[in-house]
Amino acid sequence: MPSLGIQELLVIFVILLVIFGGSKLPLLGRGMGEGIRNFKRGLRSDDASELEEKQP
């Protein structure tokens, strides 16, 4: 899987800027960050519950 370079990231950023506008980008980034944090918390809580179930 090829990695993204600086040029590709700039093109993606410009496309997002055109689609969503400058005022919506911070809200979009904040929402994505919160989603990732919640996903990680969910994974950690699932691991903790599995460990509790395995212990006698």
C-alpha atoms as an extended CHARMM CRD file, in Angstrom:
* protein
*
        56  EXT
         1         1  MET       CA              0.0000000000        0.0000000000        0.0000000000  PROA      1               0.0000000000
         2         2  PRO       CA              1.6150000000        3.2650000000       -1.0610000000  PROA      2               0.0000000000
         3         3  SER       CA              2.0160000000        6.0130000000        1.4870000000  PROA      3               0.0000000000
         4         4  LEU       CA              0.6950000000        9.5300000000        0.9850000000  PROA      4               0.0000000000
         5         5  GLY       CA              3.2270000000       12.2310000000        0.2430000000  PROA      5               0.0000000000
         6         6  ILE       CA              3.0480000000       15.9590000000        0.8030000000  PROA      6               0.0000000000
         7         7  GLN       CA              1.5940000000       16.6480000000       -2.6460000000  PROA      7               0.0000000000
         8         8  GLU       CA             -1.2160000000       14.1310000000       -2.2030000000  PROA      8               0.0000000000
         9         9  LEU       CA             -2.0830000000       15.5190000000        1.2300000000  PROA      9               0.0000000000
        10        10  LEU       CA             -2.2020000000       19.0550000000       -0.1650000000  PROA      10              0.0000000000
        11        11  VAL       CA             -4.5580000000       17.9760000000       -2.9530000000  PROA      11              0.0000000000
        12        12  ILE       CA             -6.8320000000       16.2390000000       -0.4250000000  PROA      12              0.0000000000
        13        13  PHE       CA             -6.7950000000       19.3450000000        1.7960000000  PROA      13              0.0000000000
        14        14  VAL       CA             -7.7000000000       21.6400000000       -1.1130000000  PROA      14              0.0000000000
        15        15  ILE       CA            -10.5660000000       19.3510000000       -2.1370000000  PROA      15              0.0000000000
        16        16  LEU       CA            -11.8800000000       19.3110000000        1.4430000000  PROA      16              0.0000000000
        17        17  LEU       CA            -11.5560000000       23.0820000000        1.6160000000  PROA      17              0.0000000000
        18        18  VAL       CA            -13.5890000000       23.5010000000       -1.5730000000  PROA      18              0.0000000000
        19        19  ILE       CA            -16.2800000000       21.0120000000       -0.5050000000  PROA      19              0.0000000000
        20        20  PHE       CA            -16.7670000000       22.0230000000        3.1400000000  PROA      20              0.0000000000
        21        21  GLY       CA            -15.4450000000       25.5790000000        3.2540000000  PROA      21              0.0000000000
        22        22  GLY       CA            -12.9690000000       27.1000000000        5.6700000000  PROA      22              0.0000000000
        23        23  SER       CA            -15.3650000000       27.4910000000        8.5720000000  PROA      23              0.0000000000
        24        24  LYS       CA            -16.4590000000       23.8370000000        8.6220000000  PROA      24              0.0000000000
        25        25  LEU       CA            -12.9800000000       22.2500000000        8.5470000000  PROA      25              0.0000000000
        26        26  PRO       CA            -12.1850000000       22.7690000000       12.2710000000  PROA      26              0.0000000000
        27        27  LEU       CA            -15.5560000000       21.2810000000       13.2080000000  PROA      27              0.0000000000
        28        28  LEU       CA            -14.9490000000       18.3410000000       10.8990000000  PROA      28              0.0000000000
        29        29  GLY       CA            -11.4910000000       17.7090000000       12.3840000000  PROA      29              0.0000000000
        30        30  ARG       CA            -12.8040000000       17.9800000000       15.9410000000  PROA      30              0.0000000000
        31        31  GLY       CA            -15.5850000000       15.5040000000       15.1720000000  PROA      31              0.0000000000
        32        32  MET       CA            -13.1590000000       13.0330000000       13.6440000000  PROA      32              0.0000000000
        33        33  GLY       CA            -10.8400000000       13.3320000000       16.6510000000  PROA      33              0.0000000000
        34        34  GLU       CA            -13.6810000000       12.6900000000       19.0850000000  PROA      34              0.0000000000
        35        35  GLY       CA            -14.7850000000        9.6990000000       17.0430000000  PROA      35              0.0000000000
        36        36  ILE       CA            -11.3070000000        8.1870000000       17.0960000000  PROA      36              0.0000000000
        37        37  ARG       CA            -11.0050000000        8.7750000000       20.8590000000  PROA      37              0.0000000000
        38        38  ASN       CA            -14.3590000000        7.1110000000       21.5010000000  PROA      38              0.0000000000
        39        39  PHE       CA            -13.3790000000        4.1770000000       19.3110000000  PROA      39              0.0000000000
        40        40  LYS       CA            -10.1340000000        3.6750000000       21.2710000000  PROA      40              0.0000000000
        41        41  ARG       CA            -12.0240000000        3.9040000000       24.5780000000  PROA      41              0.0000000000
        42        42  GLY       CA            -14.4410000000        1.2650000000       23.3430000000  PROA      42              0.0000000000
        43        43  LEU       CA            -11.5990000000       -1.0530000000       22.4160000000  PROA      43              0.0000000000
        44        44  ARG       CA             -9.9780000000       -0.6070000000       25.8190000000  PROA      44              0.0000000000
        45        45  SER       CA            -13.2200000000       -1.2440000000       27.6800000000  PROA      45              0.0000000000
        46        46  ASP       CA            -13.8200000000       -4.4110000000       25.6370000000  PROA      46              0.0000000000
        47        47  ASP       CA            -10.3330000000       -5.6540000000       26.5130000000  PROA      47              0.0000000000
        48        48  ALA       CA            -10.9120000000       -4.9180000000       30.1990000000  PROA      48              0.0000000000
        49        49  SER       CA            -14.2470000000       -6.7780000000       30.2080000000  PROA      49              0.0000000000
        50        50  GLU       CA            -12.6260000000       -9.7920000000       28.5120000000  PROA      50              0.0000000000
        51        51  LEU       CA             -9.9220000000       -9.8980000000       31.1850000000  PROA      51              0.0000000000
        52        52  GLU       CA            -12.5350000000       -9.7560000000       33.9490000000  PROA      52              0.0000000000
        53        53  GLU       CA            -14.4620000000      -12.6320000000       32.3760000000  PROA      53              0.0000000000
        54        54  LYS       CA            -11.3700000000      -14.8450000000       32.0890000000  PROA      54              0.0000000000
        55        55  GLN       CA            -10.3620000000      -14.4280000000       35.7340000000  PROA      55              0.0000000000
        56        56  PRO       CA            -11.9300000000      -17.0210000000       38.1120000000  PROA      56              0.0000000000
